[in-house]
Amino acid sequence: MRYAIIGAGLAGLTAAHEISTLDPAATIDVFEAGERIGGKLFTVPFDSGPVDLGAEAFLARRADAVEFFRGLGLGEAIVHPSGLSSTVYSGGRLNALPKGGVMGIPASSAPVRELVSADTAARIDAEGEAPGIDWSVGDDTNVGALVRRRYGDEVVDRVVSALLGGVYSCTADDLGVRATIPKLAEAFDELAAAGEKVTLSAAVSRVQAGAVKQDGPVFGAFRGGYAELYETLAEKSGAAIYLDAFISGATHDKQGKFVLKGGGDGAYDRLLLATPAPTTAVLLKQLAPAAAQELKRIKLASSVVVGMKFDSATGLPDNSGVLVAADEPGMHAKAFTFSSKKWPHLAERGGALVRASFGRFGDETLVRADEDDLVDHALDDLAAATGFDGRAAGLSEIYTQRWFGGLPRYDETHLATVAEVREALADAPAVEATGAWAGGVGVPAVVADARAAAARLVG
Ligand SMILES: Cc1cc2nc3c(=O)[nH]c(=O)nc-3n(C[C@H](O)[C@H](O)[C@H](O)COP(=O)(O)OP(=O)(O)OC[C@H]3O[C@@H](n4cnc5c(N)ncnc54)[C@H](O)[C@@H]3O)c2cc1C
């Protein structure tokens, strides 16, 4: 059986590996438009060692992913964070990241009291008395609109957008509750099903009460960066990987085999698309027009990461990083990760490693800015937020990585769109699609969705 996979990001490479396991006689060709594999996983060679400029961690609580990495022989390469806490820069000062709540949405004013005005604190505490939220089981809504309506703008702009923005490159106003905070949507469902009054504070309390204490670190990473994962997947899959192979179309020939425009010699029995949603839409235009139509609805958010190595770490706070409140005046960066504080294996290299992130959905100004300007913004914002003078600390190395269309926007229509795509694809034999748009943006979710898509394809 001959398989063609389009895209050598995490999804495409995971699928290639899975196919090779399930169908050992398979011939697999992977076509990658870029000049390297990995997609949004990208480990760059700083002088002191490899550093990730795309994804830098994974949710280690996802046992399926950890098992998968171990199965690849990467168990020894997995490392965990130092456990230092993160901060929020708001109101011109650093604040501890609110504890409790769900994605920064509190059940009472207590966790966010330092971050919001007295009026907002009072409003949060009185929310349970306000008329209930009109919610039926299975409903969905916009995160930003919901929290603004119930608690006011400050909670969204100072906490929730900062937290969600770190994961999705979007503010809360561009994200859906069920897609990004599914436990909160389930709590609304439960309140509605029980005929109880549906309020935000009651739903958050319910999530908190139901939270199961789990042992072990929340996050993991690879000692040598994500390159350890994508290079292992590529090698173990045994696939032929073609770089600089931009595929612009896919059709059937008279025998019903797949033919690609831009790569391969045709006659593929099975086709797997592991590209971002808009590209997948183009590639499915002829093979599954209804799925293509739905996929076009998924928009992408861009961002840019500036990785900086400083000779000295003196003055850098003992935290894992800073989230910048969306309404903080004069700031350009949306977050800083103090990588060498967050990860002991990076601290061992000496000096300080800091990642500055910029850009949110709908605004590419910073993603397109000159590198010099981005570095100036990073150093100025870092100094403003923490007092750390990066220029004086000796900035010895800089890597800038722009992620145009880096992440799909998981808005309140997203899950319905994905369901429609899946349904339409079920009518298209021997073709599958996967990727960060399909089952979640996090690395474990992408791996799980790619493995499932590969299994369906092998049949
Ligand atoms: C800045 C950033 C930070 C992140 N941080 C984290 C994190 O810390 N933890 C976490 O769990 N997740 C994180 N993520 C999310 C995670 O990295 C992604 O969801 C995941 O890597 C996406 O993998 P993918 O294979 O679906 O897509 P991609 O990586 O986008 O791969 C798709 C591939 O298809 C190729 N392609 C596109 N069009 C064509 C074509 N026409 N022909 C051939 N090839 C084509 C692309 O070049 C690309 O290589 C982060 C993402 C970004 C952008």
Ligand as a Chemical Component Dictionary entry (heavy atoms), coordinates in Angstrom:
data_LIG
# 
_chem_comp.id                   LIG 
_chem_comp.type                 NON-POLYMER 
_chem_comp.pdbx_formal_charge   0 
_chem_comp.three_letter_code    LIG 
# 
loop_
_chem_comp_atom.comp_id 
_chem_comp_atom.atom_id 
_chem_comp_atom.alt_atom_id 
_chem_comp_atom.type_symbol 
_chem_comp_atom.charge 
_chem_comp_atom.model_Cartn_x 
_chem_comp_atom.model_Cartn_y 
_chem_comp_atom.model_Cartn_z 
_chem_comp_atom.pdbx_ordinal 
LIG C1  C1  C 0 4.846  29.815 18.980 1  
LIG C2  C2  C 0 4.148  28.535 19.327 2  
LIG C3  C3  C 0 4.320  27.997 20.589 3  
LIG C4  C4  C 0 3.678  26.795 20.930 4  
LIG N1  N1  N 0 3.887  26.277 22.183 5  
LIG C5  C5  C 0 3.355  25.094 22.498 6  
LIG C6  C6  C 0 3.694  24.468 23.725 7  
LIG O1  O1  O 0 4.519  24.972 24.501 8  
LIG N2  N2  N 0 3.118  23.278 24.021 9  
LIG C7  C7  C 0 2.256  22.656 23.152 10 
LIG O2  O2  O 0 1.743  21.569 23.477 11 
LIG N3  N3  N 0 1.948  23.206 21.942 12 
LIG C8  C8  C 0 2.483  24.398 21.602 13 
LIG N4  N4  N 0 2.217  24.949 20.380 14 
LIG C9  C9  C 0 1.309  24.247 19.464 15 
LIG C10 C10 C 0 1.993  23.130 18.680 16 
LIG O3  O3  O 0 3.326  23.449 18.414 17 
LIG C11 C11 C 0 1.274  22.921 17.346 18 
LIG O4  O4  O 0 -0.121 22.770 17.571 19 
LIG C12 C12 C 0 1.775  21.702 16.579 20 
LIG O5  O5  O 0 3.175  21.698 16.480 21 
LIG C13 C13 C 0 1.132  21.726 15.190 22 
LIG O6  O6  O 0 1.550  20.612 14.449 23 
LIG P1  P1  P 0 0.887  20.318 13.022 24 
LIG O7  O7  O 0 1.632  19.174 12.445 25 
LIG O8  O8  O 0 -0.593 20.204 13.171 26 
LIG O9  O9  O 0 1.071  21.629 12.157 27 
LIG P2  P2  P 0 2.401  22.304 11.575 28 
LIG O10 O10 O 0 3.492  22.261 12.547 29 
LIG O11 O11 O 0 1.943  23.620 11.063 30 
LIG O12 O12 O 0 2.811  21.372 10.345 31 
LIG C14 C14 C 0 2.236  21.485 9.080  32 
LIG C15 C15 C 0 3.334  21.301 8.054  33 
LIG O13 O13 O 0 2.726  21.312 6.755  34 
LIG C16 C16 C 0 3.595  22.008 5.877  35 
LIG N5  N5  N 0 2.803  22.469 4.729  36 
LIG C17 C17 C 0 1.877  23.454 4.720  37 
LIG N6  N6  N 0 1.360  23.583 3.481  38 
LIG C18 C18 C 0 1.956  22.646 2.700  39 
LIG C19 C19 C 0 1.825  22.276 1.329  40 
LIG N7  N7  N 0 0.964  22.907 0.522  41 
LIG N8  N8  N 0 2.607  21.266 0.853  42 
LIG C20 C20 C 0 3.466  20.619 1.673  43 
LIG N9  N9  N 0 3.631  20.934 2.986  44 
LIG C21 C21 C 0 2.871  21.934 3.497  45 
LIG C22 C22 C 0 4.131  23.131 6.740  46 
LIG O14 O14 O 0 5.322  23.666 6.188  47 
LIG C23 C23 C 0 4.354  22.426 8.078  48 
LIG O15 O15 O 0 5.643  21.887 8.199  49 
LIG C24 C24 C 0 2.842  26.134 19.999 50 
LIG C25 C25 C 0 2.680  26.696 18.716 51 
LIG C26 C26 C 0 3.327  27.862 18.378 52 
LIG C27 C27 C 0 3.156  28.433 16.994 53 
# 
loop_
_chem_comp_bond.comp_id 
_chem_comp_bond.atom_id_1 
_chem_comp_bond.atom_id_2 
_chem_comp_bond.value_order 
_chem_comp_bond.pdbx_ordinal 
LIG C1  C2  SING 1  
LIG C2  C3  SING 2  
LIG C2  C26 DOUB 3  
LIG C3  C4  DOUB 4  
LIG C4  N1  SING 5  
LIG C4  C24 SING 6  
LIG N1  C5  DOUB 7  
LIG C5  C6  SING 8  
LIG C5  C8  SING 9  
LIG C6  O1  DOUB 10 
LIG C6  N2  SING 11 
LIG N2  C7  SING 12 
LIG C7  O2  DOUB 13 
LIG C7  N3  SING 14 
LIG N3  C8  DOUB 15 
LIG C8  N4  SING 16 
LIG N4  C9  SING 17 
LIG N4  C24 SING 18 
LIG C9  C10 SING 19 
LIG C10 O3  SING 20 
LIG C10 C11 SING 21 
LIG C11 O4  SING 22 
LIG C11 C12 SING 23 
LIG C12 O5  SING 24 
LIG C12 C13 SING 25 
LIG C13 O6  SING 26 
LIG O6  P1  SING 27 
LIG P1  O7  DOUB 28 
LIG P1  O8  SING 29 
LIG P1  O9  SING 30 
LIG O9  P2  SING 31 
LIG P2  O10 DOUB 32 
LIG P2  O11 SING 33 
LIG P2  O12 SING 34 
LIG O12 C14 SING 35 
LIG C14 C15 SING 36 
LIG C15 O13 SING 37 
LIG C15 C23 SING 38 
LIG O13 C16 SING 39 
LIG C16 N5  SING 40 
LIG C16 C22 SING 41 
LIG N5  C17 SING 42 
LIG N5  C21 SING 43 
LIG C17 N6  DOUB 44 
LIG N6  C18 SING 45 
LIG C18 C19 SING 46 
LIG C18 C21 DOUB 47 
LIG C19 N7  SING 48 
LIG C19 N8  DOUB 49 
LIG N8  C20 SING 50 
LIG C20 N9  DOUB 51 
LIG N9  C21 SING 52 
LIG C22 O14 SING 53 
LIG C22 C23 SING 54 
LIG C23 O15 SING 55 
LIG C24 C25 DOUB 56 
LIG C25 C26 SING 57 
LIG C26 C27 SING 58 
# 
